[in-house]
Amino acid sequence: MSDFRLTGSEPWLQVAITAAIAVVAALVLHKVVLFVACRAAARTRTSTDDILIARLARPARWLAVAFALSAIAPGLPLDDSARAIWRQAAGLLVPGLLGWLVAAILAAIRDIILTRADISAADNLAARRRRTRAAILYRVALFLVLMVTFCMMLISIPSVRSIGVTLIASAGLAGLAVGAAAQPALKNLIAGVQMAFTEPIRMDDVVIMDGEWGRIEEITLTFVVVKIWDQRRLIVPVSKFLEESFQNWTRETSELLGTAFLHVDPTADVPRIRAKLEEVVRVDPKWDGRVCGLQVTEIYVDRMELRCLVSAQDAGVAFDLRCNVREAMMRFLADEMPEALPRRRTQLLDGDVRPIPLPERP
């Protein structure tokens, strides 16, 4: 303790007053700059500047305080030991604050991209592509920024810097050990970076994975969250989307074809049923006007299979349209064409009425 002393009369009070004045001046300057920036942003029509101000306000405030304290450090009545402690604290705080500022800039860029990429539009393929890349690349960049910031903070510590050669010499063996232990995590991490550029899936894509139908809700560096239609969440490792097959219903476009099957009597009037289908679909607002058709797809012993093919703007609307078609067509058959409903045939043998045996089910 005898080696640590301050020079001048009442040095602690002088240091405290000087530091307080510097902090207050930095906070006032930050407040003024922030006020001017907010007034200027309020006059623009875009939300880009609002997002930047909201993200950068807090780290910029504390960076201003740190720079103010660094500026007054040479004029403070400190001896060599006190200055060494001051430099040590600055070496830890300034890289951390700079890393915070860079992370805030990355978050602002991501928010700006997400704001401009509107996925509520009917044709949202480009918007979903931008959202996916922004989400993945933001996490990659944030990881690198945090790693560099942590390294810069460690380098400022002399005891750590002095053993750097030893750490580099042992980095090979340590890297092998860590790589072997963290192979699954590294595999998913590399797969996440690869996914950002190959884009097998995007945000809000409709996929079928492990027999579950859902939408891509979140993509991280290691896993993907699929929101199932019944509000459940399916957590899937990123590498699984690169190594296994899955269905992506919105890979190129969100438009889909939907089918509704009807089983009618083999003698049913197919052209009349086809005309009714066109009438039903034409007045349904869920139909996008592209495809509407009816075909005989199979003939069985006692019934005929008809396929109603319709189109819609996305998977959810297509499902509702298919349900509407089934309901309307079955109501039409029951009310106006009861003769078209499947019927069981019988045959007369020696005056007896016997049902025709149906083939046994496998």
C-alpha positions in Angstrom: 0.0 0.0 0.0 2.9 2.4 0.6 3.9 2.2 -3.1 0.4 3.5 -4.2 0.0 7.2 -3.5 -1.3 10.4 -5.1 0.5 13.7 -5.4 -0.7 17.1 -4.5 -3.1 18.4 -1.8 -6.2 16.4 -1.4 -5.5 14.3 -4.5 -8.4 11.9 -4.1 -10.9 14.8 -4.0 -9.2 16.4 -7.0 -9.4 13.2 -9.0 -13.0 12.6 -8.0 -14.1 16.1 -9.0 -12.2 16.0 -12.3 -13.6 12.6 -13.2 -17.2 13.7 -12.2 -16.9 16.8 -14.4 -15.7 14.7 -17.3 -18.5 12.2 -16.9 -21.2 14.9 -16.7 -19.7 16.7 -19.7 -19.7 13.4 -21.7 -23.3 12.6 -20.7 -24.5 16.1 -21.5 -22.8 16.0 -24.9 -24.3 12.6 -25.6 -27.7 13.9 -24.6 -27.4 16.9 -26.9 -26.2 14.8 -29.9 -29.0 12.2 -29.2 -31.6 14.9 -29.1 -30.4 16.4 -32.4 -30.3 13.0 -34.0 -33.8 12.1 -32.9 -35.2 15.4 -34.2 -33.5 14.8 -37.5 -34.8 11.3 -37.7 -38.4 12.4 -36.9 -38.3 14.4 -40.2 -37.5 11.4 -42.4 -40.0 8.9 -43.7 -37.8 5.9 -43.4 -37.3 3.9 -40.1 -33.7 3.2 -40.7 -32.4 6.1 -38.7 -34.8 5.4 -35.9 -33.5 1.9 -35.6 -29.9 3.0 -35.7 -30.5 5.6 -32.9 -32.4 3.1 -30.7 -29.6 0.5 -31.0 -26.6 2.8 -30.7 -27.8 5.1 -27.9 -26.7 3.1 -24.9 -23.3 1.9 -26.1 -22.5 5.4 -27.5 -23.3 6.9 -24.1 -20.8 4.7 -22.2 -18.2 5.0 -24.9 -18.4 8.8 -24.5 -17.9 8.4 -20.8 -14.9 6.1 -21.4 -13.3 8.5 -23.9 -13.8 11.4 -21.6 -12.1 9.6 -18.7 -9.3 8.6 -21.0 -8.8 12.2 -22.2 -8.4 13.6 -18.7 -6.1 10.7 -17.5 -2.8 12.4 -18.4 -3.7 15.5 -16.4 -4.7 13.7 -13.2 -2.3 13.8 -10.2 -1.5 10.0 -10.3 1.7 8.2 -9.6 3.0 5.3 -11.7 1.1 2.6 -9.8 -2.2 4.5 -10.1 -1.6 5.1 -13.7 -0.9 1.4 -14.3 -4.2 0.5 -12.7 -6.0 3.2 -14.7 -4.5 1.8 -17.9 -5.4 -1.7 -16.9 -9.0 -0.7 -16.3 -9.1 1.2 -19.6 -7.6 -1.9 -21.4 -10.5 -4.0 -20.2 -13.4 -1.5 -20.5 -12.6 0.2 -23.9 -12.4 -3.1 -25.9 -15.6 -4.3 -24.2 -17.5 -1.1 -25.0 -16.2 -1.1 -28.6 -17.4 -4.7 -29.0 -20.8 -3.6 -27.6 -20.9 -0.8 -30.1 -20.1 -3.1 -33.1 -22.6 -5.7 -31.8 -25.2 -2.9 -31.7 -24.4 -1.9 -35.3 -24.8 -5.5 -36.4 -28.2 -5.7 -34.6 -29.3 -2.5 -36.2 -28.4 -3.8 -39.7 -30.3 -6.9 -39.0 -33.3 -5.0 -37.8 -33.2 -2.8 -40.9 -33.2 -5.8 -43.2 -36.0 -7.5 -41.3 -38.0 -4.3 -41.4 -37.6 -4.0 -45.2 -38.2 -7.7 -45.8 -42.0 -7.9 -45.5 -43.1 -11.5 -45.4 -46.8 -10.7 -45.2 -47.0 -10.2 -48.9 -48.3 -12.9 -51.2 -45.0 -13.3 -53.1 -42.5 -13.2 -50.2 -39.8 -15.4 -51.6 -37.2 -12.6 -51.8 -38.2 -11.2 -48.4 -37.8 -14.7 -46.8 -34.4 -15.1 -48.4 -33.2 -11.8 -47.0 -34.6 -12.6 -43.5 -32.9 -16.0 -43.4 -29.5 -14.7 -44.5 -29.7 -11.7 -42.1 -30.6 -14.0 -39.1 -27.8 -16.5 -39.8 -25.0 -14.1 -40.8 -25.9 -11.8 -37.8 -25.3 -14.7 -35.4 -22.0 -15.6 -37.2 -20.8 -12.0 -37.1 -21.8 -11.6 -33.5 -19.9 -14.7 -32.5 -16.8 -13.4 -34.2 -17.2 -9.9 -32.6 -17.5 -11.5 -29.1 -14.5 -13.7 -29.7 -12.3 -10.8 -30.9 -13.5 -8.5 -28.0 -12.7 -11.2 -25.5 -9.2 -11.7 -27.0 -8.5 -8.0 -27.0 -9.5 -7.8 -23.3 -7.2 -10.7 -22.5 -4.3 -9.2 -24.4 -4.5 -6.0 -22.2 -3.6 -8.2 -19.2 0.2 -8.4 -19.0 0.2 -11.8 -17.2 -2.0 -13.3 -20.0 0.0 -11.7 -22.8 3.3 -13.1 -21.3 2.1 -16.7 -21.6 0.8 -16.2 -25.1 3.7 -18.2 -26.6 2.9 -21.2 -24.4 -0.7 -21.0 -25.3 0.1 -20.9 -29.0 2.4 -23.9 -28.7 -0.2 -26.0 -26.9 -3.0 -24.8 -29.2 -2.6 -27.7 -31.6 -3.2 -30.4 -29.0 -5.9 -28.4 -27.3 -7.6 -27.8 -30.7 -7.6 -31.5 -31.4 -9.1 -32.3 -28.0 -11.7 -29.7 -28.1 -12.6 -30.6 -31.7 -13.1 -34.2 -30.8 -15.2 -33.3 -27.8 -17.3 -30.7 -29.6 -17.7 -32.4 -33.0 -21.5 -32.4 -33.0 -21.6 -28.7 -32.1 -19.0 -27.7 -34.7 -20.8 -29.8 -37.3 -24.0 -27.9 -36.7 -22.1 -24.6 -36.6 -20.5 -25.2 -40.0 -23.8 -26.4 -41.3 -25.5 -23.2 -40.2 -23.0 -21.1 -42.1 -23.4 -23.3 -45.1 -27.2 -23.0 -44.9 -27.0 -19.2 -45.1 -25.6 -19.4 -48.6 -27.2 -22.7 -50.0 -30.6 -21.8 -48.6 -32.3 -25.2 -48.4 -34.8 -23.5 -46.1 -35.7 -19.9 -45.4 -37.7 -18.2 -42.7 -41.4 -18.9 -42.9 -40.9 -21.8 -45.3 -43.5 -24.6 -45.2 -41.8 -27.9 -44.6 -42.6 -31.5 -43.7 -39.9 -32.9 -41.4 -40.2 -36.2 -39.6 -43.8 -36.5 -40.8 -44.8 -33.1 -39.2 -46.2 -30.2 -41.2 -45.1 -26.7 -40.1 -43.3 -23.4 -40.8 -39.7 -22.4 -40.2 -40.0 -20.1 -37.2 -36.3 -19.6 -36.2 -32.9 -20.5 -37.6 -29.9 -20.4 -35.4 -26.3 -21.6 -35.9 -27.0 -25.0 -34.4 -30.7 -25.8 -34.6 -33.9 -24.9 -36.5 -37.3 -24.3 -34.8 -40.3 -25.6 -36.9 -43.7 -24.3 -35.7 -46.1 -27.2 -36.2 -49.7 -26.5 -37.3 -51.1 -27.4 -33.9 -48.8 -24.8 -32.1 -46.1 -27.4 -31.1 -42.4 -26.7 -31.8 -40.1 -29.2 -33.5 -36.4 -28.6 -32.7 -34.2 -30.0 -35.5 -30.4 -29.8 -35.7 -29.2 -27.7 -38.6 -27.1 -30.5 -40.1 -30.3 -32.7 -40.5 -31.6 -30.3 -43.2 -28.3 -30.8 -45.1 -28.0 -34.5 -44.7 -31.6 -35.8 -44.9 -34.4 -35.4 -47.3 -37.4 -33.3 -46.4 -40.3 -31.5 -48.2 -40.1 -27.8 -48.8 -43.5 -26.6 -50.1 -42.3 -23.0 -50.6 -38.8 -23.4 -52.1 -39.4 -21.4 -55.2 -42.9 -19.9 -54.6 -45.6 -20.1 -52.0 -48.3 -21.0 -54.7 -49.5 -24.6 -54.3 -51.9 -27.1 -55.9 -54.4 -28.8 -53.7 -56.5 -31.9 -54.2 -59.9 -33.1 -53.0 -61.0 -36.7 -53.8 -64.6 -37.7 -54.3 -65.9 -41.2 -54.5 -69.0 -41.6 -56.7 -71.0 -44.2 -58.5 -69.5 -45.5 -61.7 -72.5 -44.2 -63.7 -72.3 -40.7 -62.3 -72.4 -37.7 -64.7 -68.8 -36.5 -64.6 -69.2 -33.4 -66.8 -72.0 -32.2 -64.6 -69.9 -32.7 -61.5 -67.0 -30.9 -63.2 -69.2 -27.9 -64.1 -70.3 -27.7 -60.5 -66.7 -27.8 -59.3 -65.9 -24.8 -61.5 -68.9 -23.0 -60.2 -68.0 -23.6 -56.6 -64.3 -22.7 -57.0 -65.0 -19.5 -59.0 -66.9 -17.9 -56.2 -64.5 -18.9 -53.5 -62.1 -16.0 -52.5 -59.4 -18.5 -51.5 -58.9 -19.6 -55.2 -56.1 -17.7 -56.9 -57.6 -18.2 -60.4 -54.8 -20.5 -61.8 -55.9 -24.1 -61.8 -59.3 -25.7 -61.5 -60.0 -29.2 -62.9 -61.6 -32.5 -62.3 -60.4 -35.9 -63.5 -61.3 -39.6 -63.1 -58.2 -41.0 -61.4 -59.4 -44.5 -60.5 -62.2 -47.0 -61.2 -63.1 -49.6 -58.5 -65.7 -52.4 -58.5 -68.4 -50.3 -56.9 -67.2 -46.7 -57.1 -65.3 -44.2 -59.2 -62.6 -41.8 -57.8 -62.6 -38.2 -58.9 -59.8 -35.8 -58.2 -60.6 -32.1 -57.8 -57.4 -30.1 -58.5 -57.4 -26.4 -57.3 -54.7 -23.8 -56.7 -54.1 -21.3 -53.9 -51.6 -18.7 -53.0 -50.0 -20.6 -50.1 -50.2 -23.9 -48.1 -52.6 -22.6 -45.5 -55.1 -21.2 -48.0 -54.8 -24.3 -50.1 -55.8 -26.5 -47.1 -58.9 -24.3 -46.4 -59.8 -24.3 -50.1 -59.7 -28.1 -50.3 -61.9 -28.4 -47.3 -64.4 -25.9 -48.9 -64.4 -27.9 -52.1 -65.1 -31.2 -50.3 -67.9 -29.7 -48.3 -69.6 -28.0 -51.3 -69.3 -30.9 -53.6 -70.6 -33.5 -51.1 -73.6 -31.1 -50.4 -74.3 -30.9 -54.1 -74.1 -34.7 -54.6 -76.4 -35.3 -51.7 -79.0 -32.6 -52.6 -79.0 -32.5 -56.4 -77.3 -35.8 -57.6 -78.1 -38.5 -55.0 -77.9 -41.0 -57.8 -74.2 -40.2 -58.1 -73.4 -41.4 -54.6 -71.7 -44.8 -54.3 -74.2 -47.7 -54.2 -73.9 -51.4 -53.4 -74.9 -53.7 -56.3 -76.6 -57.1 -55.8 -77.3 -60.0 -58.1 -80.2 -62.5 -58.4 -79.3 -66.1 -58.0 -82.2 -68.6 -58.2 -84.7 -66.0 -57.0 -82.6 -65.0 -54.0 -81.2 -61.6 -53.5 -77.6 -61.8 -52.4 -75.0 -59.1 -52.0 -72.0 -59.3 -54.3 -69.0 -60.2 -52.1 -66.3 -57.6 -51.9 -62.7 -58.5 -51.9 -61.2 -58.9 -48.5 -59.0 -56.1 -47.2 -55.3 -57.0 -46.9 
